[in-house]
Amino acid sequence: MYAQMIKSEASTDDPEQLKEFQAKIDADIKVEPRDWMPEGYRKTLIRQIGQHAHSEIVGQLPEGNWITRAPTLERKMILLAKVQDEAGHGLYLYAAAETLGVSRDDLTEQLLSGKMKYSSIFNYPTLNWADIGAVGWLVDGAAIMNQVPLQRTSYGPYSRAMIRICKEESFHQRQGYDIMMKMAQGTEAQKKMAQDALNRLWYPSLMMFGPSDKDSVHSTQNMAWKIKMNTNDELRQKFVDQTVPQAEYLGLTIPDENLTWNEEKGGYDYSDPDWSEFFDVLKGNGPCNADRMEARNKAWDNGAWVRDGLMAHAEKKRAAKTAAE
């Protein structure tokens, strides 16, 4: 889940309807677009799905500028396919959000105005080819950890969209890990690049799960509605436990001097990210915030003629249909 700071809405709905709705959720019956739902549930989903969609679209930017610079034709083709997948994920998610009564244009305008965010991880640069491997391995690995449970989320269109997205994200992670393996098994300079990429992207990847549970005050309601299936810290722990052995296999070192195996809990103890950095990036002060928003605003402005043409064509068809009737 790329939506890192989601707040649930206070309820003003009828208590009996809320009770019936919660019983439906507890029975694992999917909520569909035409079903009654609390307004807080609908608004929370719009924000979560919208931020998730924006993250998929903005997430193309750190990798897109490496397509022409990938080291081989095969690598170029693989990366091109991956970036294309991310665009498709954004479209699936925008379509799912539209079933909640919000338009794609409205969501985009909220992104461009700063009212709606995207994942903090995409405000960090990809400085070299090893970074593309680390993005696939760590960032997509964290995304999978977040998104697999969302296949069971309570809102039907979101749940179904996640099935295909997760299958494609698993390919992305394997692609990234393959790059890291080649780098780690290469020259000394290549292995150094791989370690440097891991050093820089490790903590931003941990931030992808959102703030610690003690600072995530709305998780209880969102989990009761089964919008979220796990807490932020649960998912972060699973990610660390899965990733540390992978790094060891590569011969790379996780940049955390406090990382130790805890036999009692059956997982690793690890250092938290710098949460002040996390919140600062969300406020727009990350290394690439300005560049990312400039790129999205430019794309929106440059695409105006396409949107205008499509609207004119639709109006022409509507007028012709009306005249024929």
C-alpha positions, 0 to 999 in steps of 0.5 A, a space after each residue: 500500500 503506497 498510501 502512507 498517511 490515511 485518516 479515517 472519517 468520523 461517522 455521522 451515519 445511522 447507527 443501525 446501518 453502521 451495525 449492519 455494514 460492520 456485520 457484512 465486513 466481519 462476514 468477509 462479504 465484499 462491499 460493491 460500488 452500489 452497496 450502502 457504505 459509511 461516508 467515512 469508509 468511502 472517503 478513506 478508500 478514495 484517499 487510499 486508492 487515489 494515493 496508491 494510483 498516484 504512487 504508481 504513476 509517479 513511480 515511473 519517473 525514477 526508472 523511466 529516465 534509465 530506459 535508454 541508459 540500461 546496459 543492454 538491449 535486454 535490460 532496456 526491454 525489461 525495464 520498459 515493460 516494467 514502467 509500462 506495467 506501473 502505468 497500467 497499475 495506475 489506470 486500474 486503481 484510478 478506475 477502482 477509485 471512480 467506482 466510489 464517485 470521484 473522477 480521475 481528473 479530480 484525483 489528478 487535480 488533488 495530486 497537482 495541488 498537493 492535497 493528495 500525496 504519493 509514496 515518499 520513496 519516489 522522492 529519492 533519486 536513482 543515481 546509477 544502474 544499481 539503484 534500478 536494481 535496488 528499487 526493484 528489489 527493495 521498493 517493489 518488495 515492500 510494495 508486495 508486502 503491503 499489497 498482497 494483503 490488500 487482495 483480501 481488502 473489503 472493497 471489491 473493485 480494489 481487492 480485484 485490481 490488486 490480484 493482477 497488480 501483485 502478480 506483476 509486482 512479483 516480476 518487478 521484484 525478481 527483475 530488481 533482485 537479478 540486477 543486484 545479483 549481477 552487480 554483487 557478483 561483478 567487479 569490485 566497483 559494481 559490488 560497491 555500487 550495489 552496496 551503496 544503493 542498498 545503503 541509500 534506499 534501505 531506510 526510505 524503503 522501511 518508510 514505505 509502510 508508513 509511520 510506526 503504529 503508535 503514530 498511526 492513530 486511525 489504523 484501528 478503524 481502517 482495520 475494523 473496516 478491513 481497508 487495512 489488513 495489517 498494521 504498519 509495524 507488522 508489515 515492516 517486520 515481515 519485510 525486514 525478516 524477508 529481506 535480510 537473508 536475501 541481502 546475505 545471499 548477495 553478500 551485501 550488508 544491511 546498513 544497520 549496526 543494531 540489526 540482530 536476530 531475536 530468537 524470542 520473537 522469531 524475527 530481527 530487531 532493527 533500527 527505525 528510520 529517521 521519522 523526522 525525515 519521513 514527515 519532512 519528505 511528505 511535506 514536500 522537502 525531499 530530494 526530488 519532490 519538486 522535480 516529481 511535481 514539475 514532471 507531473 504538471 508538465 505531463 498534465 499540461 502537455 496532455 490537454 489537447 488529447 483530453 480536449 480532443 477526446 471530449 470533443 469526439 465524445 460530444 460529437 458521437 452523443 450529438 449524432 446519436 441524439 439526432 438519429 433518435 
